[in-house]
Amino acid sequence: MGKYSGADHTQEETDHRADQLNPNNDDYWESRGEDGRPDDWADQLDGD
C-alpha cells in the first residue's frame, strides 16, 4: 500500500480520512470502536 494521495480521492473521501485521523473529531473515536469522542479524550491521548 502506497502513500495516501488526495489527488486519487474525492474531497468527501479526503475529508473523511482527515476526520478519522483527528482525535478532536467523533469519527476518530468511532473508527476505533468508541461511541464518539469521550469527555476525557485529551487525557486518553496523553496516556498512549
MARFI-44381 format. One record per atom (N, C-alpha, C): x, y, z; residue number from 1. Coordinates in nm, 2 decimals. Example, Ala and Ser with C-alpha at 12.3 -4.5 7.8 and 13.67 -1.06 7.14 Angstrom:
BEGIN
((1.32; -0.57; 0.78); 1)
((1.23; -0.45; 0.78); 1)
((1.32; -0.33; 0.78); 1)
((1.28; -0.22; 0.71); 2)
((1.37; -0.11; 0.71); 2)
((1.29; 0.00; 0.79); 2)
This chain:
BEGIN
((0.08; -0.12; 0.00); 1)
((0.00; 0.00; 0.00); 1)
((0.09; 0.12; 0.00); 1)
((0.06; 0.22; -0.09); 2)
((0.14; 0.33; -0.10); 2)
((0.09; 0.45; -0.02); 2)
((0.16; 0.56; -0.03); 3)
((0.12; 0.68; 0.04); 3)
((-0.02; 0.72; 0.00); 3)
((-0.09; 0.79; 0.09); 4)
((-0.22; 0.84; 0.06); 4)
((-0.20; 0.96; -0.03); 4)
((-0.28; 0.97; -0.14); 5)
((-0.27; 1.08; -0.23); 5)
((-0.41; 1.14; -0.24); 5)
((-0.43; 1.27; -0.20); 6)
((-0.56; 1.33; -0.21); 6)
((-0.60; 1.34; -0.36); 6)
((-0.51; 1.34; -0.45); 7)
((-0.55; 1.35; -0.59); 7)
((-0.62; 1.23; -0.64); 7)
((-0.61; 1.12; -0.57); 8)
((-0.67; 0.99; -0.61); 8)
((-0.81; 0.98; -0.55); 8)
((-0.86; 1.07; -0.47); 9)
((-0.98; 1.06; -0.39); 9)
((-1.07; 1.19; -0.41); 9)
((-1.20; 1.17; -0.38); 10)
((-1.29; 1.29; -0.38); 10)
((-1.26; 1.37; -0.26); 10)
((-1.31; 1.49; -0.26); 11)
((-1.29; 1.58; -0.15); 11)
((-1.36; 1.52; -0.02); 11)
((-1.48; 1.46; -0.05); 12)
((-1.55; 1.39; 0.06); 12)
((-1.47; 1.28; 0.13); 12)
((-1.40; 1.20; 0.04); 13)
((-1.32; 1.09; 0.10); 13)
((-1.20; 1.15; 0.17); 13)
((-1.14; 1.25; 0.12); 14)
((-1.03; 1.32; 0.18); 14)
((-1.07; 1.38; 0.32); 14)
((-1.18; 1.44; 0.32); 15)
((-1.23; 1.50; 0.45); 15)
((-1.26; 1.39; 0.55); 15)
((-1.32; 1.28; 0.51); 16)
((-1.35; 1.17; 0.60); 16)
((-1.22; 1.11; 0.66); 16)
((-1.12; 1.09; 0.57); 17)
((-0.99; 1.04; 0.62); 17)
((-0.93; 1.14; 0.72); 17)
((-0.94; 1.27; 0.69); 18)
((-0.88; 1.37; 0.79); 18)
((-0.96; 1.36; 0.92); 18)
((-1.09; 1.34; 0.92); 19)
((-1.17; 1.33; 1.04); 19)
((-1.13; 1.21; 1.12); 19)
((-1.10; 1.10; 1.05); 20)
((-1.06; 0.98; 1.12); 20)
((-0.92; 0.99; 1.18); 20)
((-0.84; 1.08; 1.14); 21)
((-0.71; 1.09; 1.19); 21)
((-0.70; 1.21; 1.30); 21)
((-0.81; 1.27; 1.32); 22)
((-0.82; 1.39; 1.41); 22)
((-0.88; 1.35; 1.54); 22)
((-0.81; 1.34; 1.65); 23)
((-0.87; 1.29; 1.78); 23)
((-0.97; 1.39; 1.83); 23)
((-0.98; 1.51; 1.78); 24)
((-1.08; 1.60; 1.82); 24)
((-1.21; 1.58; 1.76); 24)
((-1.22; 1.48; 1.67); 25)
((-1.34; 1.45; 1.59); 25)
((-1.40; 1.32; 1.63); 25)
((-1.54; 1.31; 1.63); 26)
((-1.61; 1.19; 1.67); 26)
((-1.57; 1.07; 1.57); 26)
((-1.55; 1.10; 1.45); 27)
((-1.51; 0.99; 1.35); 27)
((-1.38; 0.92; 1.39); 27)
((-1.29; 0.99; 1.45); 28)
((-1.17; 0.93; 1.50); 28)
((-1.20; 0.82; 1.60); 28)
((-1.28; 0.85; 1.70); 29)
((-1.32; 0.76; 1.80); 29)
((-1.41; 0.65; 1.75); 29)
((-1.50; 0.68; 1.67); 30)
((-1.59; 0.58; 1.61); 30)
((-1.52; 0.48; 1.53); 30)
((-1.42; 0.52; 1.46); 31)
((-1.34; 0.43; 1.38); 31)
((-1.25; 0.34; 1.46); 31)
((-1.24; 0.37; 1.59); 32)
((-1.17; 0.29; 1.69); 32)
((-1.26; 0.22; 1.78); 32)
((-1.39; 0.21; 1.75); 33)
((-1.48; 0.13; 1.82); 33)
((-1.55; 0.20; 1.94); 33)
((-1.53; 0.33; 1.95); 34)
((-1.60; 0.40; 2.06); 34)
((-1.73; 0.46; 2.01); 34)
((-1.82; 0.50; 2.10); 35)
((-1.95; 0.56; 2.06); 35)
((-1.93; 0.70; 2.00); 35)
((-1.82; 0.77; 2.04); 36)
((-1.80; 0.90; 2.00); 36)
((-1.68; 0.95; 2.08); 36)
((-1.65; 1.08; 2.07); 37)
((-1.54; 1.14; 2.14); 37)
((-1.57; 1.14; 2.29); 37)
((-1.49; 1.08; 2.37); 38)
((-1.51; 1.08; 2.52); 38)
((-1.48; 1.22; 2.58); 38)
((-1.54; 1.25; 2.69); 39)
((-1.51; 1.38; 2.75); 39)
((-1.36; 1.40; 2.79); 39)
((-1.30; 1.29; 2.82); 40)
((-1.16; 1.29; 2.86); 40)
((-1.06; 1.25; 2.75); 40)
((-1.10; 1.28; 2.63); 41)
((-1.03; 1.24; 2.51); 41)
((-0.88; 1.28; 2.51); 41)
((-0.85; 1.40; 2.56); 42)
((-0.72; 1.45; 2.56); 42)
((-0.63; 1.37; 2.66); 42)
((-0.69; 1.34; 2.78); 43)
((-0.62; 1.26; 2.88); 43)
((-0.59; 1.12; 2.82); 43)
((-0.68; 1.06; 2.75); 44)
((-0.66; 0.93; 2.69); 44)
((-0.55; 0.93; 2.59); 44)
((-0.53; 1.04; 2.51); 45)
((-0.42; 1.05; 2.42); 45)
((-0.29; 1.06; 2.49); 45)
((-0.29; 1.14; 2.60); 46)
((-0.17; 1.16; 2.68); 46)
((-0.12; 1.03; 2.74); 46)
((-0.21; 0.93; 2.76); 47)
((-0.18; 0.81; 2.82); 47)
((-0.12; 0.71; 2.73); 47)
((-0.11; 0.74; 2.60); 48)
((-0.06; 0.64; 2.50); 48)
((0.09; 0.63; 2.51); 48)
